[in-house]
Amino acid sequence: MDDQQLLAGYIDVWWSAINDFTTLLEELAPEQWDLPTDLPGWDVRAVAAHVAHLEAILAGGPEETADVGEPPHVTGFLGLYTEIGVVNRRDAAPDAIITEIRQAATTRHTLLLADPPTDASATPEVVFGGVPWTWEVLLRNRPLDVWMHEQDVRRAVGRPGGLDTAPAKHTADYLAESLGFVLGKKVGAAPGTSLVLEMAGSDPFAFVINDAGRGERLPDVPADPTVTLRMDRGTFVVLAGGRRPAEPDVVVVEGDQALGQQVVDAMATTP
């Protein structure tokens, strides 16, 4: 697969995620927009506002400014940046936020189809907040962000679903690639330690700690891994996304029980 095909695939998955997200938002009752999500300090309205903010910037809109104060849930530069979009849309009507997402995404989708990026390592002309991302990083991250926030809203309003879509698989598999980092850097497992993730809906992911202490992905599942984790996609996503602890008895650990629990406890790799 060449770069243009790779990036076109990410664009398709992002566009699907946008449509799923806005369709969900359109089905919410007005009072549901005020329900809290798993993200500290953010209700459903804030989650939707955040997506509208980033999509507007990527579609060519001006960078926004706002006095965000010092909210306790905000940490770091990126947190302050994303809070700008939330503050600026705090009093916006739900229909206005939905319309902004759809219009911005449609503008950007049209531009990407008319002049598709062809070099995954090149730098896009527009990236929100000036983050130094390549086309591949930007386009791979957008469906993850949008779909994760769809799930934030679904959990907040009690409407589970959307776990078997293309954006769902894209996001879960993308997050699963970070388990080598979790095993090596966050848990500090010894060289030779191996980990297998068996997640419903995806092929198994296998990792081993090399002599330098880094987690490497293995092409095949080892015959006798140090630890195997089994769970469904929804459980993995809330753990890897740092949203909430797993429900009791939904994660199966085989092999080294203590190590398996350490990995589960350290699995969060994205805010």
C-alpha positions in Angstrom: 0.0 0.0 0.0 1.4 3.4 -1.0 1.2 6.6 1.1 -1.8 7.9 -0.8 -3.8 4.8 -0.3 -2.8 4.7 3.4 -3.9 8.3 4.0 -7.1 7.9 1.9 -8.0 5.0 4.2 -7.6 7.2 7.3 -9.7 9.9 5.6 -12.5 7.4 5.0 -12.5 6.1 8.6 -12.5 9.7 9.9 -15.5 10.7 7.7 -17.4 7.6 8.9 -16.6 8.6 12.5 -17.9 12.1 11.9 -21.1 10.9 10.5 -21.7 8.4 13.4 -20.8 11.1 16.0 -23.1 13.8 14.6 -25.9 11.3 14.1 -25.7 10.3 17.7 -25.7 14.0 18.8 -28.8 14.7 16.7 -30.7 12.0 18.6 -30.0 13.4 22.1 -32.6 15.1 24.2 -31.7 18.7 25.3 -31.1 17.7 28.9 -28.6 15.0 27.9 -26.2 17.6 26.7 -25.6 18.6 30.3 -24.8 15.0 31.5 -21.2 14.5 32.8 -18.8 12.2 30.9 -15.9 10.2 32.0 -13.6 13.1 31.1 -13.1 15.3 34.2 -14.8 18.7 33.9 -16.5 17.9 30.6 -20.2 17.2 30.0 -21.6 16.0 26.7 -21.7 19.6 25.4 -18.0 20.1 26.1 -17.1 16.9 24.3 -19.1 18.0 21.2 -17.7 21.5 21.5 -14.1 20.1 21.5 -14.7 18.2 18.3 -16.3 21.2 16.7 -13.3 23.3 17.7 -10.7 21.0 16.2 -12.6 20.3 13.0 -13.1 24.0 12.5 -9.4 24.7 12.8 -8.5 21.9 10.4 -11.1 23.2 7.9 -9.2 26.5 7.7 -10.9 28.4 10.4 -8.9 30.9 12.5 -7.2 29.8 15.7 -9.4 30.8 18.7 -8.6 32.5 21.9 -10.4 32.5 25.2 -9.7 33.1 28.9 -10.0 29.5 30.2 -8.9 30.4 33.7 -7.3 27.6 35.8 -9.9 24.7 35.8 -8.7 21.9 38.0 -9.2 19.3 35.3 -6.8 21.0 32.8 -3.2 20.0 32.8 -0.5 20.9 30.2 -0.5 23.0 27.1 -2.7 20.7 25.0 -5.3 20.7 27.8 -5.4 24.4 27.9 -5.6 24.6 24.1 -8.6 22.2 23.9 -10.4 24.0 26.7 -10.5 27.1 24.4 -13.1 25.4 22.2 -15.1 24.3 25.1 -15.2 27.8 26.7 -16.1 29.5 23.4 -19.1 27.2 22.8 -20.3 26.9 26.4 -23.6 28.8 25.6 -24.0 27.5 22.0 -27.2 25.6 21.2 -26.8 21.9 20.4 -27.9 22.4 16.8 -25.3 25.1 16.3 -22.5 22.8 17.5 -23.7 19.9 15.4 -24.0 22.2 12.4 -20.5 23.5 13.0 -19.1 20.0 13.1 -20.9 18.9 9.9 -20.0 22.0 8.0 -16.3 22.1 9.0 -15.9 18.3 8.4 -17.6 18.6 5.0 -15.4 21.5 4.0 -12.3 19.6 5.0 -13.5 16.3 3.4 -14.1 18.0 0.1 -10.6 19.6 0.2 -9.0 16.3 1.0 -10.8 14.5 -1.8 -10.0 17.3 -4.3 -6.3 17.5 -3.4 -5.4 14.3 -1.5 -2.2 14.1 0.5 0.4 11.8 -1.1 3.3 11.9 1.4 2.6 10.4 4.8 5.8 12.0 6.2 5.1 15.5 5.0 3.7 18.3 7.2 0.2 19.5 6.7 -0.3 23.2 6.1 -2.8 23.3 9.0 -2.5 21.4 12.3 -4.4 22.6 15.4 -2.3 24.2 18.1 0.8 24.0 16.0 1.6 20.4 17.0 4.4 19.0 14.9 2.4 16.2 13.3 2.9 14.6 9.9 0.0 13.8 7.6 0.0 10.2 8.8 -0.1 11.1 12.5 -2.8 13.8 11.9 -5.1 11.6 9.7 -4.6 8.5 11.9 -5.4 10.4 15.1 -8.6 12.2 13.9 -10.9 9.1 13.7 -9.5 7.9 17.0 -10.4 11.3 18.7 -13.8 11.5 17.2 -14.8 7.9 17.9 -13.4 8.0 21.4 -15.6 11.0 22.0 -18.6 9.2 20.5 -18.1 6.5 23.1 -17.7 9.2 25.9 -21.2 10.5 24.9 -22.7 7.0 24.6 -21.6 6.1 28.1 -22.8 9.4 29.5 -26.3 9.1 28.1 -26.6 5.3 28.5 -26.7 4.4 24.8 -24.1 1.7 24.3 -23.2 0.9 20.7 -20.9 1.7 17.8 -18.3 -0.9 18.9 -18.3 -2.9 15.6 -17.7 0.0 13.1 -14.6 0.7 11.1 -13.7 3.7 13.4 -14.1 1.4 16.4 -11.6 -1.2 15.0 -9.3 1.5 13.8 -9.2 3.0 17.3 -8.9 -0.2 19.3 -6.1 -1.6 17.1 -4.3 1.8 17.1 -4.4 1.9 21.0 -3.4 -1.8 21.2 -0.1 -0.9 19.5 0.9 1.0 22.7 1.0 -2.1 24.9 4.6 -2.6 24.2 5.3 0.8 25.7 3.1 0.0 28.6 4.9 -3.3 29.3 8.4 -1.9 28.9 8.2 1.7 30.0 5.3 2.0 32.4 5.5 -1.5 34.0 9.2 -2.0 33.6 9.0 -5.7 32.7 12.3 -7.6 32.4 13.8 -8.5 29.0 12.2 -11.6 27.6 8.8 -10.9 29.1 6.1 -11.4 26.6 2.5 -10.2 26.5 -0.5 -11.2 24.3 -3.7 -9.2 24.0 -6.7 -11.1 22.7 -9.3 -8.5 22.1 -12.7 -9.4 20.6 -13.0 -8.3 17.0 -9.3 -8.0 16.3 -6.3 -10.3 15.6 -4.1 -11.0 18.7 -1.4 -8.5 19.5 1.9 -9.9 20.9 4.9 -8.0 22.4 8.2 -8.9 24.0 10.7 -6.8 26.0 14.0 -6.7 24.2 17.5 -6.4 25.8 17.2 -2.6 25.8 14.1 -2.9 27.9 11.8 -1.8 25.1 8.6 -3.5 24.1 8.6 -4.8 20.5 5.7 -6.1 18.6 6.0 -9.7 17.5 4.7 -10.9 14.1 3.3 -14.1 15.7 1.9 -15.1 19.1 4.5 -16.9 21.2 3.7 -20.5 22.2 4.0 -19.7 25.9 3.6 -16.0 26.6 4.4 -14.6 30.1 0.9 -13.2 30.3 -2.2 -13.1 28.1 -5.0 -10.6 28.5 -8.5 -11.3 27.1 -11.3 -8.8 27.0 -13.9 -7.2 24.7 -13.3 -4.1 22.6 -15.3 -1.8 24.8 -13.4 -2.8 27.9 -10.0 -2.4 26.3 -11.0 1.1 25.0 -12.0 2.5 28.4 -8.8 1.1 29.9 -6.4 2.3 27.2 -8.3 5.6 26.9 -8.0 6.2 30.7 -11.8 6.6 31.0 -12.7 4.3 33.8 -11.7 1.0 35.5 -12.9 -2.2 34.0 -16.1 -3.8 35.2 -15.5 -6.8 37.5 -14.6 -10.1 35.9 -14.5 -8.8 32.3 -10.7 -9.0 31.9 -9.3 -12.5 31.9 -5.6 -12.8 32.9 -3.7 -16.0 32.0 -0.1 -16.6 33.1 1.6 -14.2 35.4 -1.4 -12.8 37.3 0.5 -10.0 39.1 2.1 -8.8 35.9 -1.2 -8.9 34.1 -2.8 -6.7 36.7 0.1 -4.3 36.5 -0.5 -4.0 32.8 -4.2 -3.5 33.2 -3.6 -0.8 35.9 -1.1 1.0 33.7 -2.9 0.6 30.4 -4.1 4.2 29.9 -2.1 5.9 27.2 -4.4 8.7 25.9 -6.4 11.4 27.8 
